[in-house]
Amino acid sequence: MITNTTSNYISERPNEIIRKELIRILSRALSDNVEIINGLDELKNVSIWYREAKEDPTNIPIVIVNELIQRLTQQIEPIFTSFIINKIKIEAETCKGESTIKLIEIDFSVKPFIEYLKKIDGTECNKIKIIFTVSIAGKLKDITIYSDMNSKYILIGSLSSNLSIFVERGIVSPNYVPISLIAKPIILYHNEYFKIENVSFDL
């Protein structure tokens, strides 16, 4: 487990704050498990594709992990941000002027996936799909809501969360016949903890 980290990015947009935290967590989770990830038969096939594209074979694990981080973050961050904003909207619907919510619980999971497609002379010949599960449970504390006829402004005192990240399934589809090669989920990280303070939203 990584030691507790506190970040204060109040001058940045909320989705960028969350994106940075997700990149940090995914980087640690995936980088610490490079051998496991590259040990999957699916990603061994992807490594071969990179070699065929004349990538440096010594950098293939880094290339794969970097792509995983980028693609997973693109899928998770909008869902996570939307979930938080929707939660606050539900609590804030009856609020007028200024009010405070002491605590909102967060508990949900998403199943992002990475899909690699190989084509030869423009014809699809092979596909690899890696499905992850990211479970998030945490709390929003000290939420102050300011509202008037024209706008609504929300300040979150702190957002803290525990995450579990694991590989759910790996599927290879040669000639459109899917073959699952992961017998059970592979845990990449569990109870990864992060905390963000003073996050502001304009709604």
Secondary structure, 3 states (H helix, E strand, C coil): CCCCCEEECCCCCHHHHHHHHHHHHHHHHHHCCHHHHHHCHHHHHHHHHHHHCCCCHHHHHHHHHHHHHHHHHHHHHHHHHHHHHHHHHHHHCCCCEEEEEEEEEEEEEECCEEEEEEEECCEEEEEEEEEEEEEEEEEEEEEEEEECCCCEEEEEEEEEEEEEEEEEEEEECHHHCCEECCCCCEEEEEEEEEEEEEEEEEC
